């Protein structure tokens, strides 16, 4: 980025009102903003003004946003680009990120502070990246210069050894210079020396190495590399290190280590021959860079999975909503004919079928609204007793339980949990309703509600002795609108809602069943629970 009094932002969009709204808003926050009405003009202005940040739309005639992004990424890798698009297609976001976009914002932007936050954070990242590159360039140059100085000092020392009168002074000067280089270097430095038998002995390390690896290296001086390397990096000695002293080879590789706190660290090790028989290993902590790259890959993977999920969701919704629409459309034609002939019985029948179809559609839409809200609720987590909540749910189905002569067994050891109480009520409501529905035809229906496992992993379950589920459908039943019995009541969204709620609690849900006629057990875990002794009871009324 060029040095300016205020950051310069180039906004590229074929909609004039959007460009102007961005410019007027950002200028209020001391940004300089220039506009381009299409991708071709945007590229020209980018080359001319070298802006600090580019805001670009994806869908533009002739030269679209991806072409602009490609040009900027190839010509100036340090210039951040924020894609602002109204397409709403996840695949476009994935492609933009792959081509080098720094952020992705959907328009219309109802809250312009979102744009301001994205611009500020992106400019901060760009500045940090620039400073980091400059810092690394400076460090590499300094290490190179000081390494050359070290080599020259050692060569001078060899020549001066022949001069007995000056030998002692030369050694002291050389040691002092080496100490200064090692102690002032920001990189961790390990020094090894080859002995007469060809062993690599650990000579010492600088303070930066102590700080980076959290090890006091002084107690390892004089030990072989085979003894110390596993202590430093929890790994056997890489074969390429042995070739450094023997043939003067230089190598660079990465080493993963779990530190004393159990946190995974990644170090870049640059090993080279500093002098005859002397090997220097520079150790740089690159954990943050590796973590950022990993997060980026995970984000791309999440976006791809969400895109696939959205496609399945769209297909399912369109399919299940089409059925009541077809029913309404068909009976409207029959109603028109019945009105013409004044067939009152047929008119009544048509109106009833149309009303039932409309009710079905309303239930589907309500279910869709419910499941879309899961994970977006801002209700706080709270501690409550699970047994009390389950008893409240059972009261909800009291008529069905009595009418069906269903036996309900509730585990008295159900613990206190930390969760969204209303959502957990919905989980048990759907699971118990499901158990009642599919065990209704059994001669002695029994539903068991309990918990198993230990303190590390508790598994909550609702078990019935009903019709059971073929193993082929164990994962399929959690999909949206999926019903094993197409003639049964309900929208087929209950188990999908349960899965969404458990996912939002960082848990897992699954079904266990040996097959048809063997009953079914629906199980789930929660991220955090507490024993009754560890927390205070709260009112579990939903």
N, C-alpha and C positions, 0 to 999 in steps of 0.2 A: 504493500500500500504506500502511496505517496504521502509525504508529510504535508499536511494542510491544517489550516486553522480549524476547520470543521470537516468531518467525514463527508465524502461525496458519494451519493447513491444514484445509480442509474436504474430507472424503472422502465421495463419494456412490456407494453400491453396494447392490444389493438382497440381497447375501449378507453376513450378519452376521459370520461368521467372518473374511471378507476384510477388512471394515472394522476389526474389532478387531485383526487381525494388523498392519495398517498403523499403527493408532494406537499399539499397544504398542511397535512397532519404532521409529517416528519419535519418540515421547516420550523414548526412551532417548538421543536426540540433541538434546534440548532444544527440540523443536518442540511447540507446542500443537495438538492435533488434536480436531476436532469431527466428528460422524458424521451422515449422513443416509441413511435406508433406501430412498429412492427419489428420482426426479428432482423431483417436486413439493416434497417437504420440502427437498431440496437447494437449490432456487431461493429458498425462503422463508428458509432459514438464511443463504444468500449475501447476501440483501438486509439481513438483520438484523445480521450480524457483520462483513461486508466482509472476508473472509479474504484472506491474502496469496497463497494458492495453492489451486487446486481439483484434486483427483484424482477423475475421474468414469469410471464404467463406461459402455459404449455400449449394451448390451442390458439395458433395464429396462422394466417394464410401465408403461403410460400415458405418462409423460413420459420418453423415452429420453435417452441421453447427448448425442446431436446436438442435441436441443431445449435441453438445459441449456447446451451449448456456445454455441448461437446466442444465448440470453438473456444469458449472461455477456459475449460478444463485443460485443453491442449496448449493454449498460448500463455496461460497464467494460472498455474496450479494453486497459487496462494490467494487468488481473488475469490472470496466466498460468494456463492449464489444461493438465493432462497427462491424456490419455486412456489408461485402463488397461482393456484388453478381452481377452477370450479367444476372440473370434470367429475370428481368424486370416485375415480377408478383407482383402486389400490395398486393395480399393475403399473399405472403411470407413476405413482409414488415410488414403487420399487425401482422402476427403470431410471427415474430421475436420480435417486440415491446412488445407483450403480454408476451413473455417468458423472458423479462428482458433486451433486447438490448437497449443500450443507444443512438445509432444512426444507420442510414442505408444509405449506399452509393452504387450507381450503378456503375458497371464497364463495359467496360474499362473506367478508369479515365484519361480523356484527359488532365486535368489540375491538376497536383499533389498538387498544393496549396490547392485544395479542401480537399485532404486527410490531409495535414498538419493542416489546420484550424479545421477540425473535431477532430483530435488527441489532439490539444492544448485545445480546448473547453471542450472536454470530460475529459481530465486530470484535468482541472480547476474545473469542476463540481464535480469530484470524491474527489479532495482535499477539496473543500468547504463542501461536504457532510460529509467527515471524521471530519473536524474541527467542523462542526455544531453538530455532534453526541457527540463529545468529550465535546463541550461546554455545551450541554444539560445535559450530564451525570454529569459534574461538577456542574452545577446549581442545579440539583435535589439533589445531595449529599449535597451541601451547604445549600439548603432550609431545607432538612431533619435534618441536624445537627443543624441548627439555630432554627428550630421549636422545636426540642427536648430540646435545650437550653432554649427556651422560656417556655416550660412546666415545666422544672426543676426549672427555676427561680420563676414561679408562685407558685409551690409547696413549695418552700423555703419561699416565701413571706407569705403563709398561716401559716406556722409554726412559723415564726418570729413575726407575729402580736401579739401572746400571750406575747411576750416579749416587754412590753411597752417602755422600755428604748431604744430598737434598732428598734422599728417599723418605725419611721420616716425615718431613714437612709436606712432601707431595701426597703421602698417604692421608695425612690429616685433612689436607685441603680437599682431596677427592671425596673422603667420607662426609665432610661437611656439605659439599655440593649435592651429593647423593641424598643426604638426609633432607636438605631443603626441598629438593625436587619431589621426593616421596611425600613429605609432610604437607606440601602446599598443593599437591595435585587433587582435584575434585574427584578423580576416578579412583576406585580401589585398585591398588597395585600389589601383586604378588611377585616376589623375585625368587627364582630357583637357580642353583648352580650345579653343574655336572662335576662329580668327583673323579678320581683316577680309575674307579671301577665302573664308570658309566652310570652311576646312580644320580638321579635328580634330587638334590637336597633343597628343602625349603629354607631360604635365608631370612626372609622377613616380609613385612607388609607395612603399608602406610596407615595413618589414622583413618583415612577415608574407607579403607577396606574393613577396619574394625567396625566403623559406623554402619556400613552397607550390609555386612553379613552378621552383625551383632556377635562378633567373636573377638576375644583377645588373642591375637595371633602370636604374641611374644612367646608363649609357652610351647609353640610348635617348632621353633627354630632348630635346625639341624636334623629334623626328621625327613624321611624320604617322601616323595610325592605320593607314593602308594599308601602311605600312612595318613597324610594330611588331607588329600583331595576328597576322600569320602566324608571326612569330618566337615569340610567346608561346604560341599555341594551335594551330599547324600547320594553320590554316584561313583562308579568306578572311573579310573583315569581314562579320558578319551585317547584313542590311539594316536591321533594327530599331534598331541603334545610331545610325544617321544621324538617326533621327526624335527622339532624346532631346533634343538641343539645339534642333532646329528647331521642334518643337511641344510639347515638354515631356512626351513620353510616357515611361512607366516600363515596363521589360521584365524578364523573368526567363526564362532558358533554360539548358540543359545543353550542355557542350562536352567531347567526348572527345579525349584527347591521349595519345600514347605518349611517356613521359618519357625522360630521358637513359639510363636503364637498360633501356629497352625495355618497361617495365611500363605497361599501359593505365591511365590515370587519367581520372576523370570530375569535372568542376568545374561547380558551379552559379554562374552569373553573374547578379547583380542590378544592373542599370544604371538610373540615374535622374539627373535634372537637379538638382544641388545648389545652383546659383546661375545667374544669367544667363550663358550661354555656357560653363558648367562642367558636365561630365559625370563622374560617379563610378561606377565599376564595382566592386562587391564580389565577390570571388572566394572561393568556399568549396569545399574538397575533399570531395566526397561519394562517393569511390571505394568506401569500405567499405560504405556503405549500398547502393550499386548492386550490389556484389559479393554481399552477403547476399541481396538480392532475386533475383539471378541464381541463386544456389545453391538457393534455395527452389523456384524454377521448375524447375531441373534435378532436384531431389529428387522433385517431383511427377511429372515426366516419367518418371523412372526407376521410380517406384512403379507408374505406369500400364503401362509396358512389362513390368515383372515380373509384374503381374497378368495381362496377356495371355499371357505365357510360361507362367505357372502353369496357366492354363486349357488351353492346347495340351498341356502336359505331362500334365495329369490325363486328358484325352481319350485321348491316345496310350497311356498306361500301362494304362488301363482296357480299351482295345481289344486291345492285344497280350497282356495277361494273361488275357483272356477266352477266347482260342483254346485254350490248353492245358487250361483248366478245362472247356470244352465237350467236349474230347476225353476227359478223365478221366471226366466225368459220363456220356458216351455209352457208353464201354467198360465202365463199372461195370454198366450195365444188361445188356450182352451177357455180361459175366462171370457175373452172377447166373443168366442163362438157361443158360449153359454148365455151371455148377456143378450145376444141376438135372438136366441130361442127362448129366453126367460126360463132357463132350467135352473131353478133355485137350488136344488140339491147339488147340482154340479158346480154352481157358483160358490156355494158354501165350501165345497171340497177344494176348489181351486184356491180360494182365499186362505183356507187352512194350510195348504201345502206351501203357498207363497210366504205366509207368516212364519211357518216352521223353518223355511230356507233362510229367511231374513234373520231369525233368531240364531240359527247355526252360524251365519256369517258374523253376527254381532259377538258371539262367544269366541270365534276364531280371532277377531280383531282385538277383543279384550285380552285374550291369552297372549297375543303378540305384543301388546303394550306391556303386559306384566313381565314377560321374559326379557324385553328390551331394557327394562328398568333395573334388572338385576346387575349388580356390579357398579351401578352408577349412583346408588343411594348414598346419601351423606350421613345416614344415621350412625351414631357412635356405637362401638362394640360395648357390651356390658356383661357383667357376671350374673348368671342366674342358674337355678337348679333345673336340670334337664328332666327329672322325674315329674316335677310340678308342671312343666310345660306339656309333657306327654299326656298327663292326666287331663289337662285342659283340652287338648286335641281330642281325646277319647270322648269327652262330654259332647263334642261337636257331632260325633257319629252315634250317640247313644241310641237313637231310634233304630238305625240299621243294625246295630249290634244285638239289641233285644229281639228284633224281628227275625234276624238270621240265626239266633241262638249261638252267637260267636263267643268263644272263650278268649279273653284277653289276659295275657301274662306280662306284667311290667316288672323289669328287674329293679329291685329296691336299691341297688348300688349305682344307679345312674348318677354320674358326678355333676358337679357344677362345671359350667363351661363359659368361655369368653367368646361371645358371638353376637350377631344381630338377632335379637330375640324374635322379632316379627318374621324374619326370613326363615329362622329355624322352625317356627310354627308352620310355615308353608311346606317345609321339607317333610315333617312328620305327617301333616295333613294329606299330602299327596301320596306318601308311601303307605299310610294306613288305609286311605281310600282305595288305593290300588290292591292292597291285600284283601280288603273286604269284597271288592268286585270279583277278583279271580279265585276266591275260595267260597263263594256263595253257594255253589252247587255241591260242595263237599258234605258228606253226612255229619261230620263233627268238626266244623271249622275252628281252628285255633290260630291265634296271632300272638307271636312272642316279640316283645320290644325290649332290647337289652344292650349290653356292652361287653366286649371281650378284649383280650390282649393285656398288655402291661402298661406301666407308667410312661414308657418311651413311645408306645404307639397303641392308642386305644381305637378300637373299631366298634362303631355304633351300628346296630342292625335292626331291621324289621323283618321278621320271618313268618311265613304262612305255610299251610299244608294244602295249598290250592292246586291249580292245574299245572303249575310249573312252566318252565321256559326252555325250549330247545337251545342248546349251546350255540347254534348258528345265529341266534338273535340276541346274545348277551350284550353286545355293543350296539347293535342296531336300535334297540328299544329306547336308547337315550337320545336318539335323533328327534328333531322337531316334527310333530304331527305323526309320529310313528306309532301304530296300533297293531298289536298281534291279532286282535279280533276286530275286523273292520265294522262289525255290526254292534259292537259295544258302545255304551254311552261315553261322553267326554270328547274332548278335542284332540287327544293324543299329545298334549303338550306338558302333562304333569311331570313325567320323568325327565324331560328336557329342562324344565324349570328347576327341578331338584339338582341336576348336574350343574346348571349355571350358578346356583346359590352356593353349592359346595365348592366349586371352582373359585368363587369370589372369596371364600374363607380359606383359600390355599389348601384345600383338602382334595380327596379323591373319592369317587363313588363307583360302585360296581355291583353286579348281581351274581349270586351263586345259586345254581340249580342243576341237579343231575339230569334233568330232562322233563318231558311232558308227564304230568301226573305225579311228579316228585316234590312239588312245592317249590318255593323260591325264597331266597334271603337277600334283601337289598342292604348293602353295607356302605358305610362312608366314614371318612376320617375328618378331623378338624385340625387346623394348624396349632391352636392353643387351647388347652383345657386346664382346669384347676380342681384339686380335691376340695371337698366341702370344708376341711379344716383350714385351708389356705385362703379362704375368701368369705365375705359376708353374704348371706342370702339376700336376694332381692325379689320383689314381687314378680312372679312369672305370668301374671295375667296379660293376655295378648289383646 
